[in-house]
Amino acid sequence: MDITATMVKELRERSGAGMMECKKALTQNDGNIDAAIEWLRKQGLAKADKKADRVAAEGRIVLAQEGGNGVLVEINSETDFVAKDENFLKFADEVAQTALASGAKDAEALKTAKTSHGPTVEEGRQWLVAKVGENVQVRRLVRIDHAPNLGAYVHGGRIGVLVAVEGGDAELARGIAMHIAAMNPQYISPEHVPAEFVAKEKEISLAQMSDKDRQKPAEIQEKMLAGKIRKTLNEISLTGQPYVLDTNVSVGDALDKAKAKVLSFHRIVVGEGIEKVVEDYAAEVMKQAGLA
């Protein structure tokens, strides 16, 4: 398989490894980027797996909440300028309220729901496109219904969180939502991490073990591996992370103190997963002028 410069560039961004190491990793793994990252980690060449959803499209995350029910909707525009436009903001708020009232489970269902003004969300979107002169899309919807204690938080219109908590109070639920926005945990607790992930981490940690450590008794090696994996699982789990509102305790400690537990959560970020086209205006002008 041919290894392209684009593939090498993506692997470098995700792994932090050098260009030659990335090319070798891709060659060794038939161009599979995820497998190449794992290979680099085993070789100790990856500084970190920097894999992250690509934030490209502009727009806003909007929230609507009533009691234990809440929704977050992502609405995208081509530019940040339009995302701050009064017409866009008014449309976004209307869509969020429609999502909450209609019970729509996803963006496709939401498009056919009628707003309080009469037109459907899709009809309103088409009107907005004509008004602002940019492509606008209602991209995603997440919701939590009937939560005993619902926490919701939107940071700067770009990161949105919903969290269902059992026990505690409104202040705790909002604090947990703020923590999730800031720290981006992948799972509720280490116990929620899939066994396949744990097994893979153990395999990688074993491959990274130094020759000196390999000469230690098997039970010592096992303890070392267990400690390293436990640290990793705490880093990616909500309850294992230091609580951003009180870093002297973990989120798990804060929940235990309030006799509360997290049932579920959603976290979405504007534009994640969308590839952004980077415009080279100088090159475009040169091209149009026949100079390139």
C-alpha distance (Angstrom), angle and dihedral (degrees) to the residues before:
residue distance angle dihedral
M1 . . .
D2 3.81 . .
I3 3.81 113.0 .
T4 3.80 108.3 -143.4
A5 3.78 129.1 -154.5
T6 3.81 88.9 -116.0
M7 3.80 91.2 57.6
V8 3.81 91.5 49.0
K9 3.81 91.1 48.2
E10 3.82 92.5 51.7
L11 3.79 92.3 48.1
R12 3.82 91.1 49.1
E13 3.81 90.9 51.8
R14 3.79 92.5 48.0
S15 3.80 98.9 41.9
G16 3.80 106.6 28.0
A17 3.83 89.4 -134.9
G18 3.81 125.3 135.4
M19 3.80 124.9 -88.3
M20 3.81 96.9 -107.3
E21 3.80 92.5 45.7
C22 3.81 89.8 50.8
K23 3.79 92.6 49.6
K24 3.80 90.7 49.5
A25 3.81 91.8 47.3
L26 3.80 91.3 51.6
T27 3.80 91.5 47.3
Q28 3.79 91.0 50.1
N29 3.82 91.1 50.5
D30 3.82 102.1 41.1
G31 3.79 93.2 -109.0
N32 3.82 94.9 -56.1
I33 3.81 103.6 144.8
D34 3.82 97.3 -163.0
A35 3.81 91.0 49.4
A36 3.81 89.5 46.2
I37 3.82 90.9 54.1
E38 3.79 90.3 51.7
W39 3.83 89.9 48.3
L40 3.80 90.9 51.2
R41 3.80 91.5 49.4
K42 3.79 91.0 51.5
Q43 3.79 89.3 51.1
G44 3.80 89.7 48.7
L45 3.81 90.0 -121.4
A46 3.78 99.8 116.4
K47 3.77 113.0 86.0
A48 3.78 89.0 -159.5
D49 3.76 139.3 -28.1
K50 3.77 96.4 -102.2
K51 3.74 92.8 -178.7
A52 3.80 108.2 148.6
D53 3.75 134.7 155.4
R54 3.78 108.6 -91.9
V55 3.78 112.3 -111.4
A56 3.78 105.4 -147.7
A57 3.82 116.7 131.5
E58 3.77 120.2 72.2
G59 3.79 125.3 -133.6
R60 3.77 138.9 92.2
I61 3.78 144.3 -74.0
V62 3.81 109.0 -133.6
L63 3.79 128.4 -165.2
A64 3.78 134.4 -151.6
Q65 3.79 120.8 -179.8
E66 3.78 137.9 173.7
G67 3.78 121.4 171.8
G68 3.78 110.1 -50.5
N69 3.81 93.4 -13.0
G70 3.79 123.8 88.4
V71 3.80 141.2 161.0
L72 3.78 136.4 -165.6
V73 3.79 119.3 -159.2
E74 3.80 126.5 -169.7
I75 3.80 114.1 -148.1
N76 3.80 116.9 -176.3
S77 3.77 133.2 -154.2
E78 3.78 131.6 177.9
T79 3.80 95.9 -114.3
D80 3.77 138.4 29.0
F81 3.80 87.5 -127.4
V82 3.82 91.2 66.1
A83 3.81 91.4 42.0
K84 3.83 86.8 64.2
D85 3.81 94.3 45.0
E86 3.81 115.2 120.4
N87 3.82 92.4 -127.3
F88 3.80 91.8 50.7
L89 3.82 92.7 48.8
K90 3.80 92.1 48.4
F91 3.82 91.1 49.6
A92 3.81 91.7 47.3
D93 3.81 93.1 52.8
E94 3.80 90.9 47.1
V95 3.80 90.9 51.2
A96 3.81 92.0 50.6
Q97 3.81 92.2 51.0
T98 3.81 90.2 47.0
A99 3.80 90.6 50.6
L100 3.80 91.2 52.7
A101 3.80 95.1 46.1
S102 3.81 97.3 41.9
G103 3.79 97.5 50.2
A104 3.82 90.1 -133.4
K105 3.79 111.4 173.1
D106 3.81 98.9 -157.0
A107 3.79 142.8 11.3
E108 3.80 94.2 -94.2
A109 3.81 92.1 56.3
L110 3.79 90.3 44.2
K111 3.81 92.8 57.3
T112 3.81 91.6 66.7
A113 3.82 94.9 45.4
K114 3.81 116.6 108.0
T115 3.79 119.1 -119.9
S116 3.79 123.3 -135.9
H117 3.81 88.1 -98.3
G118 3.82 93.6 58.3
P119 3.84 107.3 -107.6
T120 3.81 120.1 100.3
V121 3.79 120.8 -106.1
E122 3.81 89.0 -106.1
E123 3.80 91.9 52.5
G124 3.79 89.6 49.5
R125 3.80 90.0 50.0
Q126 3.79 91.8 52.7
W127 3.81 90.4 50.2
L128 3.81 90.5 50.4
V129 3.81 92.2 50.0
A130 3.80 89.2 54.8
K131 3.80 90.8 46.3
V132 3.83 100.4 48.5
G133 3.80 98.7 29.3
E134 3.79 94.9 -129.7
N135 3.76 136.1 102.1
V136 3.82 109.8 -96.7
Q137 3.79 123.0 -171.9
V138 3.82 134.0 -172.5
R139 3.77 94.0 -142.2
R140 3.79 112.2 168.6
L141 3.77 143.2 10.9
V142 3.80 128.8 -170.9
R143 3.78 124.8 178.5
I144 3.78 143.4 -178.7
D145 3.77 118.9 -158.7
H146 3.81 131.3 -166.6
A147 3.80 95.4 5.7
P148 3.82 113.3 173.0
N149 3.81 88.3 -137.3
L150 3.81 116.9 7.8
G151 3.79 121.3 -158.5
A152 3.80 119.1 -166.0
Y153 3.78 132.1 177.8
V154 3.81 136.0 167.4
H155 3.79 118.4 -167.9
G156 3.79 115.2 -152.6
G157 3.79 91.7 -32.4
R158 3.81 89.0 -73.4
I159 3.82 107.0 83.9
G160 3.79 122.5 42.4
V161 3.80 130.4 -173.7
L162 3.79 135.3 -174.0
V163 3.80 119.8 -176.2
A164 3.80 130.5 179.9
V165 3.79 112.9 -147.2
E166 3.77 128.8 -175.3
G167 3.79 110.9 -148.2
G168 3.79 128.6 -2.1
D169 3.78 121.8 76.0
A170 3.80 139.8 -81.3
E171 3.80 92.3 -86.8
L172 3.80 91.9 55.6
A173 3.82 92.7 47.0
R174 3.81 91.6 51.1
G175 3.81 90.8 46.6
I176 3.80 90.8 52.8
A177 3.82 89.7 48.9
M178 3.82 90.0 52.1
H179 3.81 89.9 49.3
I180 3.81 91.7 51.8
A181 3.80 90.1 50.0
A182 3.80 91.3 52.5
M183 3.81 102.0 38.4
N184 3.82 104.0 30.4
P185 3.82 100.0 -145.2
Q186 3.79 114.3 -163.6
Y187 3.81 98.0 -151.2
I188 3.80 138.2 23.5
S189 3.82 95.3 -119.5
P190 3.83 139.4 -12.5
E191 3.80 87.6 -96.0
H192 3.82 89.1 63.4
V193 3.82 93.7 56.2
P194 3.83 110.0 107.9
A195 3.81 116.2 -106.6
E196 3.82 89.4 -126.3
F197 3.80 90.5 61.0
V198 3.82 92.1 49.0
A199 3.81 91.5 49.1
K200 3.81 91.1 49.6
E201 3.81 92.2 49.4
K202 3.79 90.0 50.8
E203 3.81 90.1 50.6
I204 3.81 91.3 50.3
S205 3.81 93.4 45.6
L206 3.81 89.9 49.9
A207 3.82 90.9 51.2
Q208 3.83 90.2 51.2
M209 3.81 94.3 49.8
S210 3.81 113.4 119.8
D211 3.80 122.4 -118.8
K212 3.80 88.8 -112.9
D213 3.80 92.0 56.2
R214 3.81 91.3 45.9
Q215 3.80 88.8 62.0
K216 3.81 91.8 59.0
P217 3.83 120.6 98.8
A218 3.82 115.0 -77.8
E219 3.80 93.4 -113.4
I220 3.81 91.0 53.6
Q221 3.79 90.7 49.9
E222 3.79 90.0 49.9
K223 3.81 91.7 52.0
M224 3.80 90.9 49.0
L225 3.80 91.6 50.7
A226 3.80 92.0 45.7
G227 3.80 91.4 51.8
K228 3.79 93.0 49.5
I229 3.79 93.1 47.6
R230 3.81 92.2 46.4
K231 3.81 89.1 54.0
T232 3.82 91.0 51.0
L233 3.80 93.1 48.2
N234 3.81 91.7 50.4
E235 3.80 90.7 50.3
I236 3.82 92.8 56.3
S237 3.82 97.0 37.4
L238 3.80 125.0 83.0
T239 3.79 96.9 -136.4
G240 3.82 93.2 48.1
Q241 3.81 96.9 52.4
P242 3.83 123.6 95.0
Y243 3.81 106.1 -100.9
V244 3.81 109.2 -109.1
L245 3.81 92.2 -143.4
D246 3.82 91.8 52.2
T247 3.80 113.5 13.8
N248 3.81 91.2 -172.8
V249 3.81 88.3 77.5
S250 3.78 135.7 40.4
V251 3.80 122.9 -116.7
G252 3.79 86.7 -109.5
D253 3.81 90.4 56.2
A254 3.82 91.6 49.6
L255 3.80 90.6 50.5
D256 3.79 93.0 46.7
K257 3.79 91.4 50.6
A258 3.81 89.6 54.5
K259 3.83 91.5 42.2
A260 3.79 87.6 -121.4
K261 3.78 137.4 130.1
V262 3.80 136.2 -164.0
L263 3.79 114.0 -115.0
S264 3.82 99.6 -176.6
F265 3.79 142.9 -27.9
H266 3.80 143.0 -165.0
R267 3.81 127.0 -153.9
I268 3.81 122.1 -176.4
V269 3.79 131.6 175.6
V270 3.79 127.9 -158.0
G271 3.78 111.7 -96.4
E272 3.80 98.7 -2.3
G273 3.77 111.3 158.6
I274 3.81 94.8 18.9
E275 3.79 118.9 114.7
K276 3.80 110.5 -131.4
V277 3.78 120.2 -141.5
V278 3.80 108.8 -132.0
E279 3.76 109.9 -147.0
D280 3.80 118.6 -143.1
Y281 3.79 98.5 -158.2
A282 3.81 94.6 178.8
A283 3.81 90.9 55.3
E284 3.80 91.1 46.1
V285 3.82 92.3 52.6
M286 3.81 90.6 47.8
K287 3.79 89.8 50.1
Q288 3.80 93.1 49.2
A289 3.80 89.9 48.3
G290 3.79 90.8 51.9
L291 3.79 91.7 -116.9
A292 3.81 97.0 117.8
